[in-house]
Amino acid sequence: MTEKKLFTSAQIGPITLKHRVVMPPMSRLRGTWPTALPSDMMFDYYTQRASDGGLIITEGTATSPEARAYHTAPGLYSDDQVAAWKRIVDAVHGKGGLFFAQLTHAGRATHDAVAGKQPASASVNPEYWTNKSVVVSAPQGLVLPAPHRALEVAEIKAIVAEYGAAAANASRAGFDGLEILAGNAHIVEQFLHDSSNQRTDSYGGSLENRTRLLFEIIETVAKVWGIDRIGVR
């Protein structure tokens, strides 16, 4: 009965899947450096895994140059990236598949050699960038994260706006929906946890305040997509 259930249809908002085999986000780091363009290898990778009526969710895709967590991860913040993604989306659709884009911002989980500037997070925690069990992918290889700083409120608002712009770009590329990455120790999770969020303003302290960034992002991307085509991981 389990096998029969696996190959029955499922409803995700307005989208009907023909079966329940879903490919989750898996970072493969095959984008083009430093443009963060989806590459020919990515085209082959996603096209090979597309199936009629099945769902694929992209690897974590940066909302801005500063949002990049890995030096060969893709982005969705430029016209060239939109065009490169559209080519892949069209190929997945050509096999009858459905495709969601996962949007993310690394926050402190990166290096300035990748982000192009000093990483920033909810609060400053010097132990994070000296912890040898935490490494990030940079052009020079696996390195410790760069020292980070705390975001100003205006910068937080700008990050939310970048999610909105990336959501619009995902629509232009032809994706069927979005997933917001709120885990993997990226920026949303950095705000959610009181261990990494020591702020005393409206983005810190209470659970309501620590979830504010996530809900602002959801509200912003929903203006592009509608709430029924958005997921949170």
Order of alpha helices (4+ residues) and beta strands (2+ residues): alpha-beta-beta-beta-alpha-beta-alpha-beta-alpha-beta-beta-beta-beta-alpha-beta-alpha-alpha-alpha-beta
